[in-house]
Amino acid sequence: MFYVISYDDSEMKNGEFENYSEALSFAEKHNTTCNFTIEEYDSEKDYPDNL
């Protein structure tokens, strides 16, 4: 699956992870000072236009 991680400081990361838990682990390690949301997509084609 493909995931987009959006942090409260407007930073965004996207990539392919095996599952939600892997994306969550990456998000928590990457930026420890901001809250974030994770959105799941079937493919990179489905990412929002602003990426």
C-alpha positions in Angstrom: 0.0 0.0 0.0 1.0 3.6 -0.5 0.8 6.2 2.3 0.9 9.9 2.7 2.1 11.3 6.1 1.1 14.9 6.8 2.7 16.6 9.7 1.2 19.6 11.6 4.2 21.7 10.4 3.1 21.3 6.8 5.8 18.7 5.9 4.6 15.8 3.9 6.2 12.4 3.2 4.9 9.7 0.9 6.0 6.2 0.1 5.2 2.6 -0.2 5.1 0.6 3.1 4.1 -3.0 3.7 1.3 -2.0 6.1 -0.1 0.8 8.2 2.1 -0.2 11.2 5.2 0.3 9.1 4.1 3.7 8.0 3.2 4.7 11.5 6.6 3.6 12.8 8.3 5.7 10.1 6.2 8.7 10.9 6.9 8.5 14.6 10.7 8.2 14.1 10.9 10.9 11.3 9.4 13.8 13.2 9.0 13.5 17.0 7.8 17.0 17.6 4.7 17.2 15.4 1.3 15.5 15.3 0.6 13.8 12.0 -2.1 12.0 10.0 -1.6 9.1 7.7 -3.7 8.5 4.6 -3.7 5.2 2.7 -3.8 4.9 -1.1 -4.0 1.9 -3.5 -1.3 3.4 -5.8 0.8 6.5 -6.4 -1.7 7.6 -9.1 -4.2 8.1 -6.3 -2.1 10.6 -4.3 -3.6 14.1 -3.9 -2.7 16.6 -6.6 -0.6 18.7 -4.1 2.2 16.1 -3.8 
